[in-house]
Amino acid sequence: GKVYFIKTSKGLYPLSVLKQYENEVKPPQGKTKQEKSDVQYMSENNLVPLPFSTDGLLFLQENCSYFDACVRQIGKDVAWPGYELYLRDEDGTEDDAEKKRVGDFLNDPNTEEENIQDIIERMVIDWGTIGWFGLEVARGDDGNINGLYHVPAHTIRVHRDGDKYCQIRGVKKIWFKQFGKEDDIEKDTGKPAEDLPPEKRANELIFYKNYYAKSSWYGCPNVLSAVGSIKGLIGIRDYNLAFFENYGIPAGIVTLVGEWDPKDVKGVSDFIDVEIKGSNNAHKTLVLNPALGGSVTFEPLVTEIKEGSFKLYAKSLVTDLLVAYRMPPYRIGIAEQGALGGNVASEATKIYVASIVNPLKQVINHIFTEKIVKDGLKCEVYEFWLDDLDIRDLNSEVDRMVKLFNVAGITPNEIRKELGRDQVDDPAMNAFYLPTGTIEVGAEPVEPVSSEIGRASCRE
């Protein structure tokens, strides 16, 4: 392979290493100027610097399948299966027209063919990856909300006053004002202004952050404490990839002893490289004629197994990442043997739902009920609720219901209700039943009765 010799170093280095070194020492000139421009712009406009590198977190997400699976699964579990609009007052009166108006907007909240679940899912993924999320709110001439858009969290910068935000994407910068703020600001400069035309007026932004003690303006993701574990997983991957890229030791040496014709030497080499190379040609035999004038010896050089390297260490690192999000392994496709595949899995799921999913659902419910439905759409009749995540073990639920049914503790219609099925309009489905196979000690056996009489006596 190509190498560079560096006089001040200790030896030879692969070309790829030198190129990587050059990139690290000499970043592209345009990138350096852009970073300085961003820093200067943020300083001049009183924007708070990020507490850590969001690009670094995105890099970790792109390069660690476990990290990516965790945050995406949380997004799915929070946003789906859907939402419902319920009366704020249980004794209130349904308003079908109002409910339809709010429902129609939530099902089609913007011009990008997204429904509200898509937006919520992306917001939660940002929360899990970066530590905060942003929701852009657009209003019509009547003052009501007419558009909702997800704003990528890594592009948001918070003003030191906390009442406006700037989205920075390369050289483009767009300002938002805090949701509910009455005074308008100019979307390109962030400066207060009056009588702005709609195209120059900044939209509002709903900003939510995961608590971070080191910053009053930004949050942090749960994974921050497990960054070292993610880097360890990436390091293991890169180490194994480097083994294949840089592997330079042959698996064995074939030595031809004695006087060999060069054509015969090439024939042996070709046979080994072509005829018996590959799994399809495994266990083929090389036969040599002693009359050729020499002998052959084969000495293996590589005998240890490489694929098992870091296996236990990698499992420990994955566990650290799962703990950060309270994520049950099976939920992101990891098959666990033993206790984690049985009763412990059910308990782990309950902890995950109670500590991660439900708190996020409550945050989303409050934001949409108070800010979107009430303040934005001027609807005080209904509140927004994301549907609960169904984590029931159906087999266990059925076993429990059968036991209750056999002791007259539940009716058939109550069982159907528990399973989410429609009620059956039949008196027998609302009756309680007892098995007839047992009698009181010392009592006379009871003659069997017809099913109709049996059901009647049970209802009585």
N, C-alpha and C positions, 0 to 999 in steps of 0.2 A: 504494500500500500504506500501512498504518498506520505512523506514525513517532512517535518521541518526540524532543523538542528539549530537550537538557540545557544549561543556561546555562553551566555550568563547562567544557563540552566544546568541541570545535572545530566541531561541526556536528550533522547529523541522523544518527540511528541507527535501523535496523529494529527493530520491536517484538520480534522473536525474540532479537536481541542483548541488548536490555535485560533481557528475562526471564532469559536465561542469566546475565547479570551479577548479577541479583537472587538467583538460586539459589546462585551461588558465594559471594556476600557474606553471605547470610542462609540458611544451611541450615535444614531443618525442625527445630523445637525438640526434637521427640521424638528425632530422630537424634542430636543433640548430647548430650542427656542419656544416651542409651544408650552412646555411645562413652566418655563419662566414667565410666559405671558399669563398663564392661568394663575400662578401665584401672585403676580402683580395685580391682576384684575380683582382677585379675591381680597387682597389687602386694601386696595383703593375703595372697594365697595363694602367693606366691613363684613365680609363673609367668613364664617368660622372654618378653619382648616379641619380636614377629616382626622379623627383620632387614630386611625390605622389605614392601611392601604386596602381599599375596596377592590382594586384590580388584583391584588394578591389573593383575596378570598375567591374571586371569580376564577382565577387560575387554579386554585385548589379544587373548586367545584368541577371544572372542566377535566381535571386529571385524576379525580377520585370517584369511582362509580358509587361507592357507599355513601359519600357525602351528597352527591347529586340525587341518589335514590331517596335518601332521608328527607331532604327539603321538598322534593317533588311529591312524595307520598303524603307529607303533612299538608301540602297545598290541596291535594285531592280530598283528603279526609275532612278538611275544614270546609271547603267550598261545595262539596257534593255530599249527598245526592241532590240537594236543591234547597229551596226556601219556601216559606209560607208567610202570608199576611194574616195576622190575628188582630182581633179587636183589642184596643188598649184597655177598654173597660169591658169586663166579662158580661155586664148587664147592658152594654150598649146595643145600638141598632145597626145592623148591617147596611152598608151603602154600596150597592153593586156597581154603580157608575164610578164612584171614587176608587173602589178596589180595582176595577178594570183599568182606570187611568194610570194608577201607580204600577200595576202589574205589567201593562203594555210598555211603559218606559223601562222598567227593570229588565224586561226580556229583550229590549233593543235599545241599549243605553248610549250608543254612539254610531258613528258612520263606518266603523271597521268590522262590521258583521260579528260582533262579540256579544255574548250574553253576560249577565252579571256574574255567573259562576266562573267564566273565563277570567274576568277582571280580578275577582277575589282570589282565585288560585294563584295568579301572578303576584298579587300583593303579598300573599303568605309565603311564596317562594322567596321573595325579596327579604321578608322578615327572617326567614331561616338562614339565608345566605349572607346578607349584609347586616341585618339588625334593625332595619326600619323599612317603612314603605310609604309611597306617596300616591294619592288619588286626585287627579285633576278634575275640577268641577267647572263646567261651562254653563252660563245662564243666557236665557233669551231676553228680548226686550221687555217682557212682562215681569222679569225678576225671578222667574222659576227656573229650576235646573233643566237644561235640555241636552246635556252631554256629560258622560263620565269616561275618563281615560286613565289607564294605568301609566304611571311615570316610573321608569327604571330607577331603583333606589341608588345605584352607584353614580348617577348623574346629578343627584340633588345636593345642593349646598345651602346651609342654613344661615340666614342673616343673624348677626349678633343680637339684634333686638327680638328675634324669634317671631316676627310678624310677617316675614316675607322670605321667599326662597328663590334660588337661581338654579336653573338646569344648565349644566355645562356639557356640551358634546363637541369636542374639538374646538373649533373657533366660534361655534354658534353658542349663544347664551340667551336664554329666555327666562323671564321673571314671573313669579306667581305671588299672589298675596295670600295671607292666611285665611282659611275659610271663615266667613262671617264678618270679615273686616269691611267696613263701609267705604272708607276712603280708597279711591282708585289709584293705581300706579301704572306707569308706562311699561309695557311688556318687554321692550328692548333695553331699557335702562334701569328699571326698578325705581325710578324717581316718582314722587307723588305728583299728581296732575289732576286737573278738573276738566270736565266737558270733553273727555277723550272720545273719539269715534270708536265703535266696537272693535274694529280691526287693530287698534293700538292699545286697547284696554287689556290688562293682565287678567287671566283667569285665576280662580281660587285653587288652593291646594290643601287637602286634608293629609296631615303628616302624623304618623304614629311611630314611636320608637320603643324598642325593647330596652328596659332600664339598664344603664351603664354608669357606674359610680364615677368614672373618670371624665365624663362629659355631660354637660347640661343641655347640649343641643343635639347630640347624636346618640344612638343606641349601640348595641353590640349583639352579634348572633350567639346562640348557645354554643356553637362550635368553636368559639374563640379559645376555650380552654383545651380543646382537642386538636389544635392546629399542628402541634408536634407529632401527634399520632398520624394525621393525614400526610404530613411530610415523610414520615417513616414508611407509609404504604407506597407513596410515590417513589421513594428511594429504593424500596425492594423491587418495584417494577422496573425502574431504570437500571438497577444492578443486573437483573436477569436479562433485560434487553441488551445490555452492554456485553454480556457473556456471548451472545450469538453474534454481535457485531464485531467484537474484537478477538474472538476465539482464534488462537493461532497455534495451538498444540494439537498434533494429530492423535487419533485414538490409538494408533499402534505403528510400529516400524517393521517393515518387511525387509530382511537382509538376504541378499543373494550371495552365497559363499562359493568361491571357486571361479572357474573360467566360464563366463556366460557370453554368448553372442549378443551384441547390442539389440538385434531384432527380438531375441527371446526376452530380454529385459523389458523391452517395450510391450511385448505381448502380455507378460505377467501384469505390468502396470495397467494396461488397458482393460484386462479382465477384471481386475479389482475395482477400477474406477467406473466401469460401464456395466459389465455383465453381472456383478454381484452387489451393486450399489442400489440402495432403496429397499423398502420393506417388502415389495413384491418379489424381490429376488433373495429374500432371507434364506439362510441355511443351504445355499449352493456350495458346492465343493470344488476346491482348486486342486487339480491333479497334475503333477509335474513328472516328466520322464527323467529318471536318473542318468540316462545316457547323455543328457545335455552337458554334463561335465561339472555339476555343482550341486549344492544343497540350499534349502530355504529355511529360514527361521522367522518366527513371528513373535514379537514382544509387545504385549498391550501396555499402553501408557496411562490411559484414563480408565479407572475402575470405580471411582466414587459416583454416587447419584447426585446430580445437580438440582433436579426439579424440586427436591424437598427442602431446599435452603429457605430459612426464615419462616417455615410454615407455622410454628407455634407463636413466634413473634408477631407475625401478620394477624393471626387470630386475636391476639391480645390488643393490637392496635384497632382492629375493627370493633371490638367490644368497647373501647374507650369512646369511639365515635358514636356508637349506638346509645351509650349512657348519656351523652350530651343532649340527645333528643328524646330520651326515654323510649326509644324505638324498639319494639319487639322484632327479633331477627326475621321471623317468618313473614312479616309484613312487607319487607323489601326483597323477598325471594330467597332468604337464607334458610336452608333446611337444617334444623337442629335436631340432634338425637338426644334421647334421655328426657330429663325433667323439663327442659325448655320446649319440648315438643308436646308436652301433655298439660297437666294442671297448671304448671308455672306459666305457660304461654297465656292462659286466660287471665291470670293475675297481672302479668306484664302488660297485657293489652289494656286492662282497666287503669293501670298507673299511667300509661301513655295517653289515654283519652282524658283522664282527670287532670293531668298536669300540663298537657300540651294542646290537645285538640279543643276541649271544651273552653278553656280560658280564651283561646283565639276566637272561637265562635262568639263568645260573649262580647269581645271587643268589636268584632265586625257587626254584630247585632246592634250594639249601641250606636256605632257610627252611622249605620244606615237608617236606624229608627229616628234618631234625634237630628242628624244633619241632613240626610238625603230626603227621607220621607216627610218629616215634620217641617224643617226649616226650608229645604229646597223645593219640595213639591207641594208645600202648604196643605199637608194632609195630617190631621190630628186624630183621625178615627182609627187608623191601623198602625201596627208596629211590625217590624221586619224580624223574622226568626229563621236562621239556618236550621235545616233538619238535623236531628241527632244522628250520630254515626251508629249504625247497627253492628254491635260486636257480640251479639248473642251466639251461644253455641246451641244450634237448633236441636241437636240430639239430646243435650242435657235438658233443654226446655221441655221437650216432648216427654222425657222420662219423668220430670217433675209434675207435669200436667196429668199424666196417667196415674201417678200416685194419688194426687188430689182427687181425681175423678173416682177412683176406687174407694174413697172414704167419704164420698158425698161432699167434697169440699169445693167442687167446681162443676158447672154445667157444660154441656157440649157447646152452647153458644158462647160462653165465656172463653172456652178453649179457642174457638174460631176467632174471637176478638183479639186474643193474645197473639195469634199467628197472623193477624192483619187480614183476615178473610171476612166476607160479608156474613151477616147474621141470617139464620134460617127461621122463617116465620112458621114455627110449629111448636105447640105446647111441649111436646116431648123433648125439644132441644133446650128448653129452659128448666127442665126437671133435674133433680139430684138423684143419683143412683148408688146402690150398694150391691156388692157381689152377694149371691145367694148360696155360695158354697160353704159357708160357716154358720153354725148354730150355737146357742148358749149351752154350756155344759149341763147335762141332765135333762135338757128339753127334748120334746118329741120332734122327730124329723117333720119338716113342713113339706106338704105336697106341692109340686110345681104348679105355677099358675100361668095363665096366658100373658103374653107381652103387654096387651092393652091393660089388663087388671094390674099387672106389675107396675106399669108406669103410673097408673092412677094412684096406687098406694104410695109410691115414692113421692108424688107431688103433695099428697096429703101429709 
